[in-house]
Amino acid sequence: MKLSFEALEALDVIDRAGTFAEAAALLNRVPSALSYLVQKLETDLEVVLFDRSGRKAKLTHAGRVVVEEGRRLLAAAEQLELRAQRIQDGWETELRVCVDEVLPFANLWPYIREFDALEMDTRLRLSTEVHGATWDALISRRADIVIGATGEPPALSGIMTRPIGTLRQVFAVAPGHPLAEMPEPISLQTVTQYRCAVVSGPSRESLLRSISFDPSQPYLAVPTLATKLAAQCEGLAVGTLPATIAARAIDEGRLVTRRVTGMRETTQCHLAWREEEAGRALNWWREKFDRPDLLERFTSSP
């Protein structure tokens, strides 16, 4: 490498100061030493960096390119030093936060702004999953911390969980669906005769773990909770939905709720993370969301 950070810093100061003498004073060096450094660099690169015909130190076109690119390298090096120190202090370079779709994602923005104000340069990688896929994100290390994971936590060592609230589920169908006119309560055996809508995860196992339906029941696999809601409004399938997500469609008459014998109406939601991998960024997010009423805060109307 013919370029050094010392040389790049010298070129930067010379350009800002305007003369070699003033730059040397700013760098606490004698002018002759600074001139030698630049001349050696020009010889090594076989490039003329300064036009010396006038009193001012005027950069050539090649010199300007070297100085501008050099400033970016100096800034990157400074950031690298800061990042290395923050890693030493326990701050992760990246944190992967996964939010279950049962939570309104927009409510996350104020927390991101607050985290940004710490100026720790930890990159955030945000994602959403639903039902069992949220747990899968943590197990497969696609996420470092998950918010709103529903259902029973996986029986694995090292995974820490905290309850953050209870989610109320409603069984809903389109007004024109055959189940809409049946007397209540409807038996589970009757429900399993009709196609249900399920949100597909990365594996069939996560899908079966997260949805209360018989393995032999026909199903329509959809990519998101919003698509599941739409499919049920269209009468293409039946199924349970978070009450907060189904509320508007029910109020508008696009869905009707039905009571089903033996169908669970509430689901526990969790905050979860891997204990052995908890750095300072993860702990910051954990402390913000480790609240038993978090679900109510996120889903209640302002």
FENQUI-V354381 format. One record per residue. N is the residue number from 0. SS is DSSP state (A for helix, B for strand, O for the rest). Layout:
[[N | SS] [N | SS]]
This chain:
[[0 | O] [1 | O] [2 | O] [3 | O] [4 | A] [5 | A] [6 | A] [7 | A] [8 | A] [9 | A] [10 | A] [11 | A] [12 | A] [13 | A] [14 | A] [15 | A] [16 | A] [17 | O] [18 | O] [19 | A] [20 | A] [21 | A] [22 | A] [23 | A] [24 | A] [25 | A] [26 | O] [27 | O] [28 | O] [29 | O] [30 | A] [31 | A] [32 | A] [33 | A] [34 | A] [35 | A] [36 | A] [37 | A] [38 | A] [39 | A] [40 | A] [41 | A] [42 | A] [43 | A] [44 | A] [45 | O] [46 | O] [47 | O] [48 | O] [49 | B] [50 | B] [51 | O] [52 | O] [53 | O] [54 | O] [55 | O] [56 | O] [57 | B] [58 | B] [59 | O] [60 | A] [61 | A] [62 | A] [63 | A] [64 | A] [65 | A] [66 | A] [67 | A] [68 | A] [69 | A] [70 | A] [71 | A] [72 | A] [73 | A] [74 | A] [75 | A] [76 | A] [77 | A] [78 | A] [79 | A] [80 | A] [81 | A] [82 | A] [83 | A] [84 | A] [85 | A] [86 | A] [87 | A] [88 | O] [89 | O] [90 | O] [91 | O] [92 | O] [93 | B] [94 | B] [95 | B] [96 | B] [97 | B] [98 | B] [99 | B] [100 | O] [101 | O] [102 | O] [103 | O] [104 | A] [105 | A] [106 | A] [107 | A] [108 | A] [109 | A] [110 | A] [111 | A] [112 | A] [113 | A] [114 | A] [115 | A] [116 | O] [117 | O] [118 | O] [119 | O] [120 | O] [121 | O] [122 | B] [123 | B] [124 | B] [125 | B] [126 | B] [127 | B] [128 | B] [129 | O] [130 | O] [131 | A] [132 | A] [133 | A] [134 | A] [135 | A] [136 | A] [137 | A] [138 | A] [139 | O] [140 | O] [141 | O] [142 | O] [143 | O] [144 | B] [145 | B] [146 | B] [147 | B] [148 | B] [149 | B] [150 | O] [151 | O] [152 | O] [153 | O] [154 | O] [155 | O] [156 | O] [157 | O] [158 | B] [159 | B] [160 | B] [161 | B] [162 | B] [163 | B] [164 | B] [165 | B] [166 | B] [167 | B] [168 | B] [169 | B] [170 | B] [171 | B] [172 | B] [173 | O] [174 | O] [175 | O] [176 | O] [177 | A] [178 | A] [179 | A] [180 | A] [181 | O] [182 | O] [183 | O] [184 | O] [185 | B] [186 | O] [187 | A] [188 | A] [189 | A] [190 | A] [191 | O] [192 | O] [193 | O] [194 | O] [195 | B] [196 | B] [197 | B] [198 | B] [199 | O] [200 | O] [201 | O] [202 | O] [203 | A] [204 | A] [205 | A] [206 | A] [207 | A] [208 | A] [209 | A] [210 | O] [211 | O] [212 | O] [213 | O] [214 | O] [215 | O] [216 | O] [217 | O] [218 | B] [219 | B] [220 | B] [221 | B] [222 | O] [223 | O] [224 | A] [225 | A] [226 | A] [227 | A] [228 | A] [229 | A] [230 | A] [231 | A] [232 | A] [233 | O] [234 | O] [235 | O] [236 | O] [237 | B] [238 | B] [239 | B] [240 | B] [241 | B] [242 | A] [243 | A] [244 | A] [245 | A] [246 | A] [247 | A] [248 | A] [249 | A] [250 | A] [251 | O] [252 | O] [253 | O] [254 | O] [255 | B] [256 | B] [257 | O] [258 | O] [259 | B] [260 | O] [261 | O] [262 | O] [263 | O] [264 | O] [265 | B] [266 | B] [267 | B] [268 | B] [269 | B] [270 | B] [271 | B] [272 | B] [273 | B] [274 | A] [275 | A] [276 | A] [277 | O] [278 | O] [279 | A] [280 | A] [281 | A] [282 | A] [283 | A] [284 | A] [285 | A] [286 | A] [287 | A] [288 | A] [289 | O] [290 | O] [291 | O] [292 | O] [293 | A] [294 | A] [295 | A] [296 | A] [297 | A] [298 | A] [299 | O] [300 | O] [301 | O]]
